[in-house]
Amino acid sequence: MLRFTLTTRTEKEDLHIKILRYALANRGFTVYEIQEGLGCSQEEKVFIQEEIYSSSDYFTSVGSTETGYAPKYMLSLEGRMRLLEYDELKEARQNAYEAKIMALAAFMVSVVGVVAQLF
């Protein structure tokens, strides 16, 4: 099968998706670690705190650090499923775009063929 990648535009990932990706890659992280790991601005740090503390569906508390002060979190099954759904949607959009380009190319070839038969 012919496989190629077309770049339509550069997409900057949403901070929410970055948080989920970080959580998937790092088991047992603190809020401070994710904030530093993503290199966030102060506004984004506040968003991350609210996201992790209030999104009990996406993150699971797994204890605390060695000092016992900062709780550690990991991505829950629901968070993994959301990230998987996002990746599948992104891939489906890319495949739809590629199919549209291929259909347009096939249409152009058929138009050229019809015009060539006329002359």
C-alpha positions, 0 to 999 in steps of 0.5 A: 500500500502506498503510504505518505504523509502530507503536512497540512499545518503545524499543530501545537498540542493542547496543554491538556494533551501534553499533561496526559502524555507526560503522565503516560510516560512518567509513572508516579509524578508530583505536580511540581515534576510535571510542571517542570517537565513541561516547562510551563508558564505561571498560568499553565502551572495553575492550570496543571494544579487544577487539572490534576487535583480536580480531574480524579477521572484522569489521574490516580493518587499513588502515595507520596514522595519519600519526604511524605509531603507531595502526593504522587499521581499516575494516569488512570485508565480513563486518562489513557483511553482519552489519550488513545481516542485523541490519537485515533481521531488525529490519525483518522483526520490525517487519513481522511485528508490523504483520501481526499487528496487521492480522490482529487488526483484520481478525478484529475487523471480521469478528466485528463483521460476524457479530454485526451480521448476527445482530441 
